[in-house]
Amino acid sequence: MGIPGVLVLLVFAAEFLGPLGLIAGLLTRVAAAGIMSVMLVAVPMLHWQHGFFMNWFGSQKGEGFEYHLLVIAIAIALIIKGGGALSVDRILSDKK
């Protein structure tokens, strides 16, 4: 059972275009929501079985979900707060 092609394209867009949007400050909330949704799926599907901590010493077969929780927390903060004062979002919205 594979992942449907449409979902693969959405994950690709979130993982490739999301960070570019965050760097530029363009569509910050949308980019953060896309990245967060990918991480919310990755934790239970791939990383939950390996525990909380990352594989710092190479003693387990996979990575834990410690980093993914950090990314989810940062994405939530960006969704709530939005881009900063120098973001393209702020310039386009003319908020001062």
N, CA, C and O of each residue as an XYZ file, in Angstrom:
384
protein
N       0.848     -1.179      0.000
C       0.000      0.000      0.000
C       0.889      1.235      0.000
O       1.665      1.451      0.930
N       0.773      2.030     -1.030
C       1.588      3.234     -1.143
C       0.803      4.490     -0.812
O      -0.397      4.451     -0.540
N       1.503      5.576     -0.843
C       0.884      6.869     -0.596
C       0.348      7.397     -1.923
O       1.054      7.335     -2.930
N      -0.882      7.916     -1.955
C      -1.435      8.450     -3.203
C      -0.572      9.589     -3.760
O       0.034     10.354     -3.009
N      -0.531      9.680     -5.077
C       0.314     10.665     -5.746
C       0.018     12.107     -5.360
O       0.931     12.928     -5.268
N      -1.250     12.416     -5.133
C      -1.614     13.790     -4.757
C      -0.996     14.146     -3.409
O      -0.499     15.257     -3.227
N      -1.025     13.213     -2.468
C      -0.433     13.472     -1.160
C       1.081     13.602     -1.242
O       1.684     14.387     -0.509
N       1.688     12.836     -2.126
C       3.137     12.943     -2.316
C       3.494     14.335     -2.816
O       4.471     14.929     -2.361
N       2.708     14.856     -3.750
C       2.955     16.209     -4.257
C       2.760     17.262     -3.169
O       3.517     18.231     -3.101
N       1.756     17.079     -2.323
C       1.533     18.031     -1.226
C       2.679     17.991     -0.210
O       3.105     19.032      0.289
N       3.170     16.804      0.088
C       4.301     16.680      1.010
C       5.542     17.310      0.387
O       6.294     18.008      1.069
N       5.758     17.071     -0.893
C       6.894     17.670     -1.586
C       6.802     19.189     -1.533
O       7.797     19.858     -1.251
N       5.631     19.736     -1.797
C       5.457     21.188     -1.755
C       5.701     21.726     -0.352
O       6.346     22.762     -0.191
N       5.194     21.033      0.664
C       5.380     21.497      2.034
C       6.837     21.437      2.457
O       7.326     22.348      3.125
N       7.533     20.384      2.079
C       8.924     20.206      2.503
C       9.912     21.034      1.688
O      10.971     21.396      2.199
N       9.592     21.342      0.435
C      10.506     22.111     -0.396
C      10.158     23.593     -0.414
O      11.029     24.438     -0.206
N       8.894     23.912     -0.659
C       8.492     25.307     -0.759
C       8.253     25.945      0.606
O       8.397     27.159      0.753
N       7.888     25.138      1.610
C       7.641     25.669      2.950
C       8.839     26.395      3.534
O       8.701     27.545      3.951
N      10.005     25.773      3.581
C      11.181     26.482      4.106
C      11.556     27.719      3.297
O      12.012     28.714      3.861
N      11.368     27.663      1.982
C      11.642     28.847      1.165
C      10.697     29.992      1.534
O      11.105     31.151      1.608
N       9.436     29.649      1.763
C       8.472     30.652      2.194
C       8.805     31.218      3.561
O       8.628     32.413      3.797
N       9.286     30.370      4.466
C       9.654     30.848      5.802
C      10.887     31.752      5.746
O      10.957     32.743      6.474
N      11.847     31.427      4.901
C      13.037     32.261      4.770
C      12.661     33.642      4.237
O      13.150     34.658      4.731
N      11.796     33.674      3.234
C      11.400     34.946      2.632
C      10.338     35.663      3.455
O      10.146     36.870      3.308
N       9.661     34.941      4.304
C       8.560     35.544      5.050
C       7.321     35.687      4.193
O       6.478     36.546      4.455
N       7.201     34.858      3.178
C       6.062     34.894      2.262
C       5.128     33.734      2.583
O       5.540     32.574      2.595
N       3.874     34.060      2.841
C       2.886     33.050      3.242
C       3.385     32.256      4.443
O       3.351     31.025      4.445
N       3.838     32.954      5.439
C       4.458     32.341      6.611
C       3.528     31.356      7.294
O       3.931     30.236      7.610
N       2.301     31.757      7.523
C       1.363     30.887      8.238
C       1.024     29.637      7.426
O       0.900     28.549      7.987
N       0.875     29.789      6.118
C       0.573     28.638      5.256
C       1.763     27.680      5.220
O       1.591     26.464      5.313
N       2.970     28.234      5.083
C       4.170     27.398      5.045
C       4.350     26.641      6.361
O       4.668     25.452      6.362
N       4.144     27.337      7.478
C       4.288     26.689      8.783
C       3.229     25.605      8.974
O       3.518     24.553      9.543
N       2.012     25.852      8.508
C       0.955     24.843      8.628
C       1.279     23.613      7.786
O       1.006     22.487      8.204
N       1.852     23.816      6.614
C       2.224     22.679      5.770
C       3.314     21.837      6.397
O       3.229     20.609      6.409
N       4.337     22.492      6.917
C       5.427     21.770      7.564
C       4.923     21.043      8.810
O       5.307     19.903      9.070
N       4.064     21.709      9.573
C       3.529     21.089     10.780
C       2.695     19.850     10.435
O       2.772     18.838     11.132
N       1.909     19.925      9.377
C       1.087     18.771      9.024
C       1.944     17.575      8.597
O       1.601     16.431      8.893
N       3.046     17.833      7.910
C       3.943     16.745      7.533
C       4.543     16.106      8.783
O       4.632     14.881      8.871
N       4.952     16.918      9.741
C       5.549     16.393     10.974
C       4.522     15.645     11.820
O       4.846     14.637     12.449
N       3.287     16.139     11.835
C       2.247     15.454     12.603
C       1.954     14.058     12.049
O       1.535     13.173     12.795
N       2.167     13.857     10.767
C       1.989     12.534     10.181
C       3.249     11.688     10.355
O       3.160     10.481     10.578
N       4.413     12.313     10.254
C       5.676     11.574     10.341
C       5.893     10.966     11.726
O       6.450      9.874     11.841
N       5.460     11.659     12.772
C       5.695     11.147     14.131
C       5.009      9.805     14.349
O       5.698      8.843     14.688
N       3.699      9.681     14.177
C       3.091      8.368     14.447
C       3.438      7.301     13.407
O       3.516      6.120     13.748
N       3.648      7.688     12.155
C       3.911      6.690     11.116
C       5.337      6.159     11.131
O       5.554      4.985     10.831
N       6.314      6.994     11.473
C       7.708      6.591     11.331
C       8.520      6.612     12.621
O       9.340      5.720     12.839
N       8.318      7.592     13.466
C       9.268      7.842     14.542
C       8.791      7.438     15.936
O       9.613      7.297     16.842
N       7.514      7.254     16.127
C       6.973      6.941     17.453
C       7.567      5.647     18.008
O       7.865      5.566     19.199
N       7.737      4.661     17.177
C       8.208      3.342     17.617
C       9.648      3.374     18.121
O      10.071      2.449     18.814
N      10.406      4.408     17.792
C      11.802      4.486     18.210
C      11.999      5.297     19.483
O      13.127      5.464     19.948
N      10.908      5.798     20.046
C      10.995      6.522     21.301
C      11.173      8.023     21.104
O      11.115      8.532     19.984
N      11.389      8.714     22.208
C      11.437     10.174     22.195
C      12.754     10.716     21.656
O      12.755     11.618     20.819
N      13.866     10.179     22.122
C      15.156     10.783     21.824
C      15.689     10.401     20.450
O      15.417      9.318     19.933
N      16.447     11.314     19.881
C      17.092     11.062     18.598
C      18.176     10.003     18.775
O      18.560      9.683     19.900
N      18.654      9.477     17.693
C      19.647      8.416     17.696
C      21.053      9.031     17.732
O      21.777      9.003     16.737
N      21.422      9.579     18.877
C      22.696     10.295     18.994
C      23.899      9.361     18.864
O      24.929      9.764     18.322
N      23.793      8.147     19.340
C      24.943      7.246     19.394
C      24.859      6.085     18.410
O      25.715      5.201     18.435
N      23.858      6.068     17.553
C      23.728      4.999     16.569
C      23.336      3.668     17.163
O      23.629      2.625     16.579
N      22.685      3.674     18.304
C      22.345      2.427     18.981
C      20.972      1.870     18.604
O      20.617      0.778     19.047
N      20.203      2.584     17.809
C      18.897      2.085     17.390
C      18.759      2.225     15.875
O      19.562      2.901     15.233
N      17.752      1.592     15.314
C      17.601      1.576     13.863
C      17.028      2.873     13.308
O      17.287      3.199     12.150
N      16.273      3.614     14.080
C      15.624      4.826     13.578
C      15.809      6.004     14.514
O      16.486      5.919     15.539
N      15.191      7.094     14.130
C      15.260      8.328     14.913
C      14.007      8.487     15.755
O      12.924      8.065     15.350
N      14.150      9.087     16.911
C      13.013      9.399     17.761
C      12.283     10.632     17.254
O      12.614     11.166     16.195
N      11.291     11.083     18.011
C      10.466     12.195     17.553
C      10.746     13.495     18.294
O       9.928     14.415     18.250
N      11.866     13.587     18.962
C      12.243     14.787     19.706
C      12.314     16.014     18.792
O      11.728     17.049     19.108
N      13.014     15.915     17.680
C      13.166     17.022     16.735
C      11.822     17.411     16.123
O      11.551     18.593     15.916
N      10.996     16.432     15.838
C       9.712     16.693     15.201
C       8.789     17.493     16.114
O       8.034     18.346     15.646
N       8.849     17.217     17.420
C       8.056     18.016     18.364
C       8.533     19.457     18.403
O       7.724     20.374     18.544
N       9.831     19.666     18.279
C      10.372     21.022     18.223
C       9.858     21.752     16.982
O       9.459     22.913     17.068
N       9.865     21.088     15.848
C       9.381     21.699     14.612
C       7.888     22.014     14.719
O       7.448     23.065     14.253
N       7.119     21.135     15.315
C       5.685     21.375     15.501
C       5.463     22.584     16.400
O       4.599     23.413     16.113
N       6.226     22.696     17.479
C       6.087     23.835     18.389
C       6.451     25.149     17.697
O       5.763     26.152     17.881
N       7.506     25.154     16.916
C       7.900     26.355     16.188
C       6.838     26.715     15.156
O       6.516     27.890     14.981
N       6.291     25.709     14.470
C       5.253     25.970     13.483
C       4.007     26.557     14.127
O       3.383     27.451     13.556
N       3.636     26.072     15.300
C       2.481     26.635     16.012
C       2.736     28.095     16.357
O       1.848     28.934     16.203
N       3.937     28.405     16.821
C       4.271     29.795     17.132
C       4.197     30.677     15.889
O       3.714     31.807     15.962
N       4.670     30.176     14.750
C       4.615     30.954     13.513
C       3.185     31.120     13.008
O       2.840     32.163     12.453
N       2.360     30.108     13.197
C       0.961     30.223     12.785
C       0.254     31.277     13.623
O      -0.545     32.054     13.100
N       0.539     31.308     14.908
C      -0.098     32.287     15.792
C       0.448     33.691     15.558
O      -0.323     34.642     15.426
N       1.755     33.825     15.507
C       2.401     35.134     15.447
C       2.540     35.668     14.026
O       2.444     36.877     13.813
N       2.763     34.794     13.057
C       2.976     35.240     11.681
C       4.415     35.649     11.454
O       5.278     35.442     12.308
N       4.667     36.237     10.283
C       6.011     36.683      9.930
C       6.408     37.915     10.732
O       5.559     38.592     11.311
N       7.677     38.191     10.758
C       8.183     39.328     11.521
C       8.044     40.645     10.780
O       7.373     40.733      9.752
N       8.687     41.657     11.317
C       8.581     43.009     10.766
C       9.213     43.121      9.379
O       8.802     43.967      8.585
N      10.196     42.290      9.078
C      10.876     42.367      7.792
C      10.365     41.331      6.783
O      10.978     41.143      5.732
N       9.270     40.669      7.085
C       8.760     39.635      6.189
C       8.021     40.253      5.005
O       7.534     41.381      5.079
N       7.948     39.501      3.928
C       7.210     39.941      2.755
C       5.717     40.053      3.079
O       5.029     40.929      2.554
N       5.228     39.178      3.931
C       3.824     39.250      4.363
C       3.508     40.611      4.966
O       2.475     41.205      4.657
N       4.378     41.099      5.811
C       4.165     42.376      6.476
C       4.212     43.527      5.459
O       3.422     44.468      5.541
N       5.134     43.444      4.514
C       5.242     44.491      3.497
C       3.995     44.515      2.609
O       3.482     45.587      2.289
N       3.508     43.340      2.214
C       2.342     43.272      1.353
C       1.060     43.716      2.069
O       0.150     44.252      1.436
N       0.988     43.499      3.358
C      -0.211     43.870      4.096
C      -0.197     45.319      4.575
O      -1.211     45.818      5.062
N       0.933     45.991      4.443
C       1.091     47.401      4.856
C       0.808     47.636      6.317
O       0.371     48.726      6.687
N       1.046     46.642      7.170
C       0.910     46.835      8.616
C       2.186     47.476      9.128
O       3.287     47.056      8.771
N       2.041     48.469      9.947
C       3.222     49.144     10.484
C       3.134     49.306     11.975
O       4.047     49.855     12.592
